[in-house]
C-alpha cells in the first residue's frame, strides 16, 4: 500500500480548446499600415521598418488584433485590455466546457498564465467570478514568464494533480495585445508589433482513472531549462521604457544564439528520457569517433521518438532554426508554420493552435507521441511530451474548422514538400 501511494499518478489531457476571435478583428498588412498611419505615432522610417519586418515575418493576412487597436486612432486602456482578455479567455473556456460537458464548479485547480497583463483582481479571479467557481478551488496566476509559460503551467498542474486525488485541473494560456502595442521608435521594440496577435487556449487535465477512456493524451514528460543566470540570456527579451517613455518589449539580436543554447540543454535532458537506446548509443559513438565541433554538433534523430512536433510559432527564424537544428522535415514543422501564418505569434497558446492543426488534419493516431517545445523570456526553453490514448478524430469545431481545407499554403521559405501537401 505504501509503494502504491508513492507511485506517480497518471495525468490525462481530456481535451483542449483554442479561441477563434470574431472575423471583424482580422488585420491585413494593408489595414495595419493604415492603422499605423492613423495613430500618428510613427515617422516614415519607423513605419517602413515595421512593414519590412512584417513582410518577412511569416504571418498572413488573417491574424487578429484586439478591438481597441482597430479604432482610429487606437484607444488602448485598462478597460479595453480587460475586455480583450475576457473575450479570449471566456471564449476558450466556454468551448472547453462545451466539448467536455464539464460543470465549471467541478474544477479543482486553475492555473492561468499571461505574461504582460496582470490586472487586479487577477485573471484567475476574473475566471472564478465569471463561472462562479467553488470557494475551495486552488488558483494560480503566472505572470512575466514569456511564451513558454503554458508548459510551466502544465508542469505546475501536473504536480498539483500528484497531491489532490480524483481532481480536474484547467490550464488557461493567453497574452494581451491591447496595452502592449509599442508606439515608439526603437527598432528592437517594434518587432513584437509585427509578430504578436490575439489568441488563447484552455486545457483540461485530470488524474481521474475514469477519464482515461475519453482522454486524448497522457502526459509522459515535462523538461524545463532556465538560463536566467546568464546576463545575455536574461536581457535578450526585456520589457522597458524607451528614451521617450514608451513601454515595450525589446527583442535583442541575441535571441537566436540564446535560444539555440537553451535548446541544446533542453534536448540533452529530454533525449535521455525519450530516445530509443539504439539512437542514444549511435549519438555517443558518433561523438566518440569524431573530432572537433562538427562531431559534437550532431543532434540525435528525434523523429525516432516523436510522430508530431509543436514548435512555438515565435517567428519564421525560430521555426527555421529548430527545423535545421533537429534535422526535421517540412511536414514536421508544418503545424508551426501554418499557425504562424494564420494566427501569428499568440505567445504561450501557440503550441495548442499547432496541436489543433495536427488534429484537424486527422494525423494523430493511438500511440503517437507529440513534442511541444517553446521558448520564453528569462530565458527559458520548455518541453512537454504527450502520448495519444486513441485515434483523435478531427474535431467538429475549433480554430481551424473554417479554413483547414486551405492549408498548408506556400510560405516565404518555400519548404512545403509534396508529401506534406498530400496529407
BELMO-V389787 format. One record per pair of residues at least 24 apart in sequence whose C-alpha atoms are under 6 Angstrom apart, sorted by the first residue. I is the first residue (numbers start at 1). J is the second residue. Records with the same first field share a line. If there is no record, write none. Layout:
BEGIN
I: J ; J
END
This chain:
BEGIN
9: 162
10: 207
11: 206 ; 207 ; 218 ; 219
12: 205 ; 206 ; 217 ; 218
13: 204 ; 205 ; 215 ; 216 ; 217 ; 218
14: 204 ; 205 ; 215 ; 216
15: 204
16: 96 ; 202 ; 203
17: 92 ; 95 ; 96 ; 201 ; 202
18: 92 ; 200 ; 201
19: 88 ; 91 ; 92 ; 200
20: 399
25: 64 ; 65
26: 62 ; 63 ; 64
27: 62 ; 64
28: 61
38: 73
39: 73
41: 183
54: 194
57: 316
58: 316 ; 341
59: 340 ; 341 ; 344
60: 341 ; 342
62: 342
63: 342 ; 343 ; 344
64: 197 ; 198
65: 197 ; 198
76: 178 ; 179
81: 178
88: 200
92: 201 ; 202
93: 202
105: 133 ; 134
107: 168
108: 137 ; 167 ; 168 ; 169
109: 137 ; 138 ; 139 ; 169
110: 139 ; 169 ; 170
111: 139 ; 140 ; 171
112: 141 ; 171 ; 172 ; 173
113: 141 ; 142 ; 143 ; 173
114: 143 ; 174 ; 175
115: 143 ; 144 ; 145 ; 146
116: 144
117: 176
146: 376 ; 377
147: 347 ; 348 ; 375 ; 376
148: 348 ; 374 ; 375 ; 376
149: 348
150: 348
166: 207 ; 208
167: 206
168: 205 ; 206
169: 204 ; 205 ; 206
170: 203 ; 204
171: 202 ; 203
172: 201 ; 202
173: 200 ; 201 ; 348 ; 349
174: 200 ; 349
182: 248
184: 246
188: 250 ; 251
189: 248 ; 249 ; 250
195: 344 ; 345
196: 345 ; 346
197: 344 ; 345 ; 346
198: 346
199: 346
200: 349
201: 349
216: 388 ; 389
217: 386 ; 387 ; 388 ; 389
218: 386 ; 387
219: 386
220: 385 ; 386
221: 384 ; 385
222: 383 ; 384
223: 382 ; 383
224: 382
225: 266 ; 380 ; 381 ; 382
226: 379 ; 380
227: 379
228: 378 ; 379
233: 258 ; 379
234: 378 ; 379
237: 377
262: 381
275: 305
306: 369 ; 370
307: 368 ; 369
308: 370
309: 370 ; 371
310: 351 ; 354 ; 371 ; 372
311: 336 ; 373
312: 350 ; 351 ; 374
313: 340 ; 345
314: 345
330: 415 ; 416
331: 420
359: 394
360: 394
362: 393 ; 394
364: 391 ; 392
365: 391
366: 390 ; 391
END
